[in-house]
Amino acid sequence: MKGKAMHHLLYTLLIVLTNNSDSLAVRIAYCLQGIRVSILMNLWISVIAFAVTFLVSFYGSLIAGSLGAKLSSVIAMVILVAIGSWMILEPYLKKRRLYKTHRGNSTSLWDILQKPENADMDHSKHIDFKEATLLGTALALQNIGGSLSGGMIGLDPMLIAVLSAVVSFVIFWGGNYLSGFFVRRNLAGKAAVAGGILLILIGLSQLP
């Protein structure tokens, strides 16, 4: 039983860390652009991460209960492998992608989903409540696949949500100190690739 609990805790940590690779990339981009995220707005982003992650993970656990453990594991495996593959390929695809130029306050949630650093809509170099709400929602929505899969393979939705909120807060809070380290070593893209590989391995481990 203790070994199983440690196994679940390890999987939860890995999923949470890979889910937050987008947050790391956004925080580095903000530091390079001189955009500040206050402690209060950081807390609000973390609350959104907690709420969305818990609801999605809990829904995943409900799906597992209705479909059965084996079928749920197979579905979770497909989702995790698909997300992991996308995380590996996306940095290379992004190099070929052209983003539209946004003017004024016309940035929408869809725009921020495509490029979260666009959340600073008024170019004020700090994130206000509205912008933090859009940014937190966009980042949380990008993590739906991992959170849903976590619930489907039997991980604790509350633990996934709490750790997601904590990691999100730490990444934005420590961004000013850590971004230079990641930028100098070009680790932001490597972190996404490593996270993708981990998700694929977690997914394959769910094979019956």
C-alpha positions as CSV (number, residue, x, y, z in Angstrom):
1,M,0.0,0.0,0.0
2,K,2.8,2.4,0.9
3,G,4.6,1.6,-2.4
4,K,1.4,2.3,-4.3
5,A,0.9,5.6,-2.5
6,M,4.5,6.7,-3.4
7,H,3.9,5.6,-7.0
8,H,0.8,7.8,-7.2
9,L,2.6,10.7,-5.6
10,L,5.4,10.4,-8.1
11,Y,3.0,10.3,-11.0
12,T,1.1,13.3,-9.6
13,L,4.3,15.4,-9.3
14,L,5.4,14.5,-12.8
15,I,2.0,15.4,-14.3
16,V,1.9,18.7,-12.4
17,L,5.4,19.7,-13.4
18,T,4.8,18.9,-17.1
19,N,1.5,20.7,-16.9
20,N,3.3,23.8,-15.7
21,S,5.9,23.9,-18.4
22,D,3.7,26.5,-20.2
23,S,3.8,28.6,-17.1
24,L,7.6,28.5,-17.0
25,A,7.8,29.5,-20.7
26,V,5.3,32.4,-20.1
27,R,7.2,33.6,-17.0
28,I,10.5,33.7,-18.9
29,A,8.9,35.6,-21.7
30,Y,7.5,38.1,-19.2
31,C,10.9,38.6,-17.6
32,L,12.5,39.3,-21.0
33,Q,9.8,41.8,-21.7
34,G,9.9,43.4,-18.3
35,I,6.3,42.4,-17.4
36,R,5.6,42.1,-13.7
37,V,3.2,39.8,-11.9
38,S,2.3,41.0,-8.4
39,I,2.0,38.5,-5.5
40,L,-1.8,39.2,-5.4
41,M,-2.3,38.5,-9.1
42,N,0.0,35.4,-8.8
43,L,-2.3,34.1,-6.0
44,W,-5.3,34.7,-8.2
45,I,-3.7,32.8,-11.1
46,S,-3.0,29.9,-8.7
47,V,-6.6,29.9,-7.4
48,I,-7.8,29.5,-11.0
49,A,-5.3,26.7,-11.6
50,F,-6.5,25.0,-8.5
51,A,-10.2,25.3,-9.4
52,V,-10.0,24.2,-13.0
53,T,-7.5,21.4,-12.2
54,F,-9.6,20.0,-9.4
55,L,-12.8,20.0,-11.5
56,V,-11.2,18.4,-14.5
57,S,-9.3,15.8,-12.4
58,F,-12.5,15.0,-10.4
59,Y,-14.4,14.6,-13.7
60,G,-11.7,12.2,-14.8
61,S,-12.1,10.1,-11.7
62,L,-15.9,10.0,-12.4
63,I,-15.2,8.8,-15.9
64,A,-12.9,6.1,-14.5
65,G,-15.7,4.9,-12.2
66,S,-18.2,4.6,-15.0
67,L,-16.0,3.1,-17.6
68,G,-13.9,0.7,-15.5
69,A,-10.3,0.7,-14.6
70,K,-9.0,-1.0,-17.8
71,L,-10.8,1.1,-20.4
72,S,-10.0,4.3,-18.4
73,S,-6.3,3.4,-18.4
74,V,-6.3,2.9,-22.1
75,I,-8.0,6.2,-22.8
76,A,-5.7,8.0,-20.3
77,M,-2.7,6.4,-22.1
78,V,-3.9,7.7,-25.5
79,I,-4.4,11.2,-24.1
80,L,-1.1,11.3,-22.3
81,V,0.9,10.0,-25.2
82,A,-0.9,12.5,-27.5
83,I,-0.1,15.4,-25.2
84,G,3.5,14.3,-24.7
85,S,4.0,14.0,-28.5
86,W,2.6,17.5,-29.0
87,M,4.8,19.0,-26.3
88,I,7.8,17.5,-28.1
89,L,6.8,18.7,-31.5
90,E,5.2,22.1,-30.6
91,P,8.5,24.0,-30.1
92,Y,9.6,23.1,-33.6
93,L,6.2,23.8,-35.1
94,K,6.1,27.2,-33.3
95,K,9.1,28.4,-35.2
96,R,7.2,28.1,-38.5
97,R,4.0,29.8,-37.1
98,L,3.2,33.4,-37.8
99,Y,1.3,35.2,-35.1
100,K,-1.1,38.1,-35.9
101,T,-0.3,41.5,-34.5
102,H,-2.9,42.5,-31.8
103,R,-3.9,46.1,-31.3
104,G,-5.3,47.8,-28.2
105,N,-7.5,45.6,-26.0
106,S,-8.6,43.2,-28.7
107,T,-6.8,40.2,-27.3
108,S,-9.2,37.4,-26.6
109,L,-9.0,34.2,-24.5
110,W,-8.3,32.3,-27.8
111,D,-5.4,34.6,-28.5
112,I,-3.9,34.0,-25.1
113,L,-4.4,30.3,-25.5
114,Q,-2.3,30.5,-28.6
115,K,0.3,32.8,-27.0
116,P,-0.1,33.4,-23.2
117,E,2.4,36.2,-23.1
118,N,-0.2,38.4,-25.0
119,A,-2.1,38.6,-21.7
120,D,-0.5,42.1,-21.1
121,M,-3.1,43.6,-23.4
122,D,-2.5,47.3,-22.4
123,H,1.3,46.9,-22.6
124,S,1.5,48.4,-19.1
125,K,4.3,46.0,-18.1
126,H,2.2,44.6,-15.3
127,I,-0.6,42.1,-15.1
128,D,-3.9,43.5,-13.7
129,F,-6.9,41.5,-12.5
130,K,-8.6,41.1,-15.9
131,E,-5.4,40.1,-17.6
132,A,-4.5,37.7,-14.7
133,T,-8.0,36.1,-15.1
134,L,-7.5,35.5,-18.8
135,L,-3.9,34.3,-18.3
136,G,-4.8,31.9,-15.5
137,T,-7.8,30.5,-17.4
138,A,-5.7,30.0,-20.6
139,L,-2.9,28.2,-18.7
140,A,-5.4,26.1,-16.8
141,L,-7.2,25.1,-20.0
142,Q,-4.0,24.1,-21.6
143,N,-3.5,21.6,-18.8
144,I,-6.9,19.9,-19.1
145,G,-5.6,16.8,-20.9
146,G,-3.0,16.0,-18.2
147,S,-5.4,16.8,-15.3
148,L,-8.2,14.6,-16.9
149,S,-5.8,11.8,-17.4
150,G,-4.5,12.0,-13.9
151,G,-8.0,11.6,-12.5
152,M,-8.7,8.7,-14.9
153,I,-5.6,6.7,-13.7
154,G,-6.7,7.0,-10.1
155,L,-4.6,10.0,-8.9
156,D,-6.1,12.2,-6.1
157,P,-7.9,15.2,-7.7
158,M,-7.3,17.3,-4.6
159,L,-3.6,16.6,-4.5
160,I,-3.2,17.3,-8.3
161,A,-5.1,20.6,-7.8
162,V,-3.1,21.7,-4.7
163,L,0.3,20.9,-6.2
164,S,-0.7,22.6,-9.5
165,A,-1.6,25.8,-7.7
166,V,1.6,25.7,-5.6
167,V,3.9,25.0,-8.6
168,S,2.2,27.7,-10.6
169,F,2.7,30.2,-7.8
170,V,6.3,29.3,-7.3
171,I,7.1,29.6,-11.0
172,F,5.6,33.1,-11.3
173,W,7.0,34.2,-7.9
174,G,10.5,32.9,-8.7
175,G,10.5,33.9,-12.3
176,N,12.7,37.0,-11.8
177,Y,15.4,34.9,-10.2
178,L,15.1,31.7,-12.4
179,S,14.4,33.1,-15.9
180,G,18.0,34.2,-16.5
181,F,19.2,30.7,-15.6
182,F,16.8,29.1,-18.0
183,V,17.4,31.6,-20.8
184,R,21.2,31.3,-20.6
185,R,21.1,27.6,-20.9
186,N,18.1,27.5,-23.4
187,L,16.3,25.2,-20.9
188,A,12.7,26.5,-21.5
189,G,12.3,24.5,-24.7
190,K,14.2,21.5,-23.3
191,A,11.9,21.5,-20.3
192,A,8.8,21.1,-22.6
193,V,10.5,18.3,-24.5
194,A,11.5,16.5,-21.3
195,G,8.0,16.9,-20.0
196,G,6.6,15.5,-23.2
197,I,8.8,12.4,-22.8
198,L,7.7,11.9,-19.2
199,L,4.0,12.1,-20.2
200,I,4.5,9.5,-22.9
201,L,6.3,7.2,-20.4
202,I,3.5,7.7,-17.8
203,G,0.9,7.0,-20.5
204,L,2.7,3.8,-21.7
205,S,3.0,2.6,-18.2
206,Q,-0.9,2.5,-18.1
207,L,-1.0,-0.3,-20.6
208,P,-2.8,-3.3,-19.1
